[in-house]
Amino acid sequence: MTQTDFIGRLQANVGADIVLRAADANLDRHSRDFLNVMRDDVAILGVAYPRTAEQVSAILVACQADEVPVVPQGGLTSMVGGPVPTRSSLVLSLDRMRAIEEIDEAAGTMTVQAGCILEMVQRSADEAGFFFPLDLGGRGSAQVGGLISTNAGGNRVLRYGMMRESVLGIEAVLPDGTIIHSLNKMLKNNAGYDLKQLFIGAEGTLGVITRAVLRLYPKPLSTNTALLAVADYTRLLALLQRTKTAFGGELGAFEAMWPDMYRLGTVALDRQPPIAIGHGLYILIETLGTDPERSPVQFEEVLGSMIEDGLAEDIVIAASERQRQDMWAIRDCPGEFSKMFWPQRSYDISLPTGAIGDFVTRCTAALRERWPGIGTAFWGHIADSNLHLSLNLPDPDGAALDKAVYEFTGAYGGSISAEHGIGSMKRAYLHYSRTPEEIATMRLLKHAFDPKGIMNPDKVI
Ligand SMILES: Cc1cc2nc3c(=O)[nH]c(=O)nc-3n(C[C@H](O)[C@H](O)[C@H](O)COP(=O)(O)OP(=O)(O)OC[C@H]3O[C@@H](n4cnc5c(N)ncnc54)[C@H](O)[C@@H]3O)c2cc1C
């Protein structure tokens, strides 16, 4: 049986408008994610754009019968090759499943199809008088299915948790075509195994997510944002403790930027730095308050005391939504690295919070000694113990760089993936962060769900 036969039969089964032959599809779009491009020796056999879970089911039944690998794709903002085929495969794109099906005000939930884009979810929640808190730089492209499959984190984990905390229910299709309707809307439901958890963070290796019930929150009534400069990491830690105590549950973001990253986000992009270049560290702090009168006053008082007590060297408080967005644009500048920091090798690790400052110093020194002239950019969701690192070398030896960074991470007792997942890029290093028993249990699960290994092969384990 030829591969062409497979696509032809699939077209006959689900429709030629649903499954495109490779020659008719936009292969450039479907053969890359944000950082990784498909190898030349790999072929995309065709691209399926289902509109319903039933069509996804029919596609997976056909793939399973012919043992054709299938790669789910969302917004393709992955940094780790998760949606990039590594062997000849059918691509299953969720691009046509974008509907927001229901907002249930009493339950505080939104039911969406998996291809719905994060920005749409945020906007629709806002229009309905609610708040969907998950936010990240890829918000204009990342889809709900991709965010769930990577258990995405982002800028407000400190207050609202990762994607896992915002998912109440899921509809997913198993590799054998079984549709699991688990569109729970209740906060409490302990009736047996919580099946949705298996798909959260599974990176498309156990099935295809087709719908989800998302948890909505009350809108914050007062958003207060500031950029601070501190001399060193010790002061940053003291400042973190102080803000946690002062703001409690209202602390929404605590984002640290090392000078290399701050320079990229400002002068390298021709933007006026709100605080001068030359400080040891920069911090973006945001509170999401409940009292529009009291919260801004308290924000100013607490931050003012940081200067008085010598913790902060300089502070700028955003005086308008425009200024707030400008501050976040500096923090979100990795989305613009292709303009001035390319090629880049990107890392997303977690480390014990107290060790992050030392890690940055020693890791930078070790990298510069081995690769003189290497460009580095460090930033992170420090309150979540999450550090991001991007490296820029004209002709990078990716494997050698990866090994150096992950060995360093392992030595500090850290994790090789804080939020982006494993995909294909970190698979060889999973053992730095997981025990043999953990990996064996993951393989057991994978085999139980996908005995023929058709779902997103060569990813995670
Ligand atoms: C500028 C920028 C900033 C970012 N910042 C952050 C950040 O702060 N925090 C963070 O966590 N991530 C961040 N990311 C990474 C990225 O946005 C997330 O990994 C996102 O969750 C991926 O969603 P996606 O729809 O693009 O999925 P894709 O990239 O298309 O796919 C990701 C994985 O999910 C699988 N998948 C996709 N859809 C489905 C589905 N419906 N069913 C089953 N499997 C599926 C794919 O096979 C793949 O393994 C950032 C990315 C960019 C480009």
The ligand as an SDF file (V2000), in Angstrom:
LIG
                    3D

 53 58  0  0  0  0  0  0  0  0999 V2000
    7.1450   34.3530   22.1380 C   0  0  0  0  0  0  0  0  0  0  0  0
    6.7740   33.1070   22.8860 C   0  0  0  0  0  0  0  0  0  0  0  0
    6.6880   33.1520   24.2690 C   0  0  0  0  0  0  0  0  0  0  0  0
    6.3590   32.0050   24.9820 C   0  0  0  0  0  0  0  0  0  0  0  0
    6.2570   32.0870   26.3400 N   0  0  0  0  0  0  0  0  0  0  0  0
    5.8970   31.0070   27.0270 C   0  0  0  0  0  0  0  0  0  0  0  0
    5.7310   31.0750   28.4440 C   0  0  0  0  0  0  0  0  0  0  0  0
    5.9380   32.1050   29.0640 O   0  0  0  0  0  0  0  0  0  0  0  0
    5.3210   29.9530   29.0790 N   0  0  0  0  0  0  0  0  0  0  0  0
    5.0890   28.7740   28.4210 C   0  0  0  0  0  0  0  0  0  0  0  0
    4.7060   27.7980   29.0550 O   0  0  0  0  0  0  0  0  0  0  0  0
    5.2560   28.6760   27.0950 N   0  0  0  0  0  0  0  0  0  0  0  0
    5.6570   29.7450   26.3900 C   0  0  0  0  0  0  0  0  0  0  0  0
    5.8320   29.6550   25.0460 N   0  0  0  0  0  0  0  0  0  0  0  0
    5.7110   28.3320   24.3930 C   0  0  0  0  0  0  0  0  0  0  0  0
    4.3380   28.0500   23.7510 C   0  0  0  0  0  0  0  0  0  0  0  0
    3.5940   29.1970   23.6050 O   0  0  0  0  0  0  0  0  0  0  0  0
    3.5820   27.0190   24.4980 C   0  0  0  0  0  0  0  0  0  0  0  0
    4.3070   25.8330   24.5000 O   0  0  0  0  0  0  0  0  0  0  0  0
    2.1650   26.7610   23.9220 C   0  0  0  0  0  0  0  0  0  0  0  0
    1.4770   26.1120   24.9430 O   0  0  0  0  0  0  0  0  0  0  0  0
    2.0880   25.9280   22.6840 C   0  0  0  0  0  0  0  0  0  0  0  0
    0.7840   26.0680   22.1060 O   0  0  0  0  0  0  0  0  0  0  0  0
    0.5380   25.8730   20.5400 P   0  0  0  0  0  0  0  0  0  0  0  0
   -0.9080   25.9150   20.2800 O   0  0  0  0  0  0  0  0  0  0  0  0
    1.3940   26.7730   19.7750 O   0  0  0  0  0  0  0  0  0  0  0  0
    1.0090   24.3620   20.3520 O   0  0  0  0  0  0  0  0  0  0  0  0
    2.0160   23.7390   19.3100 P   0  0  0  0  0  0  0  0  0  0  0  0
    3.3060   24.4620   19.3710 O   0  0  0  0  0  0  0  0  0  0  0  0
    1.3950   23.6210   17.9770 O   0  0  0  0  0  0  0  0  0  0  0  0
    2.1850   22.2860   19.9150 O   0  0  0  0  0  0  0  0  0  0  0  0
    2.7540   22.0770   21.1800 C   0  0  0  0  0  0  0  0  0  0  0  0
    2.6090   20.5930   21.5660 C   0  0  0  0  0  0  0  0  0  0  0  0
    1.2460   20.2900   21.8200 O   0  0  0  0  0  0  0  0  0  0  0  0
    0.7530   19.2840   20.9320 C   0  0  0  0  0  0  0  0  0  0  0  0
   -0.6170   19.6790   20.5800 N   0  0  0  0  0  0  0  0  0  0  0  0
   -1.0140   20.8670   20.0510 C   0  0  0  0  0  0  0  0  0  0  0  0
   -2.3700   20.8870   19.9530 N   0  0  0  0  0  0  0  0  0  0  0  0
   -2.8060   19.6830   20.4240 C   0  0  0  0  0  0  0  0  0  0  0  0
   -4.0880   19.0880   20.6040 C   0  0  0  0  0  0  0  0  0  0  0  0
   -5.2150   19.7340   20.2840 N   0  0  0  0  0  0  0  0  0  0  0  0
   -4.1520   17.8410   21.1150 N   0  0  0  0  0  0  0  0  0  0  0  0
   -3.0380   17.1600   21.4580 C   0  0  0  0  0  0  0  0  0  0  0  0
   -1.8010   17.6660   21.3180 N   0  0  0  0  0  0  0  0  0  0  0  0
   -1.6970   18.9260   20.8260 C   0  0  0  0  0  0  0  0  0  0  0  0
    1.7280   19.2590   19.7720 C   0  0  0  0  0  0  0  0  0  0  0  0
    1.7930   17.9740   19.1820 O   0  0  0  0  0  0  0  0  0  0  0  0
    3.0350   19.6270   20.4640 C   0  0  0  0  0  0  0  0  0  0  0  0
    3.6150   18.5020   21.0570 O   0  0  0  0  0  0  0  0  0  0  0  0
    6.1480   30.7850   24.3060 C   0  0  0  0  0  0  0  0  0  0  0  0
    6.2280   30.7530   22.9140 C   0  0  0  0  0  0  0  0  0  0  0  0
    6.5310   31.8970   22.2070 C   0  0  0  0  0  0  0  0  0  0  0  0
    6.6030   31.8110   20.7180 C   0  0  0  0  0  0  0  0  0  0  0  0
  1  2  1  0
  2  3  1  0
  2 52  2  0
  3  4  2  0
  4  5  1  0
  4 50  1  0
  5  6  2  0
  6  7  1  0
  6 13  1  0
  7  8  2  0
  7  9  1  0
  9 10  1  0
 10 11  2  0
 10 12  1  0
 12 13  2  0
 13 14  1  0
 14 15  1  0
 14 50  1  0
 15 16  1  0
 16 17  1  0
 16 18  1  0
 18 19  1  0
 18 20  1  0
 20 21  1  0
 20 22  1  0
 22 23  1  0
 23 24  1  0
 24 25  2  0
 24 26  1  0
 24 27  1  0
 27 28  1  0
 28 29  2  0
 28 30  1  0
 28 31  1  0
 31 32  1  0
 32 33  1  0
 33 34  1  0
 33 48  1  0
 34 35  1  0
 35 36  1  0
 35 46  1  0
 36 37  1  0
 36 45  1  0
 37 38  2  0
 38 39  1  0
 39 40  1  0
 39 45  2  0
 40 41  1  0
 40 42  2  0
 42 43  1  0
 43 44  2  0
 44 45  1  0
 46 47  1  0
 46 48  1  0
 48 49  1  0
 50 51  2  0
 51 52  1  0
 52 53  1  0
M  END
$$$$
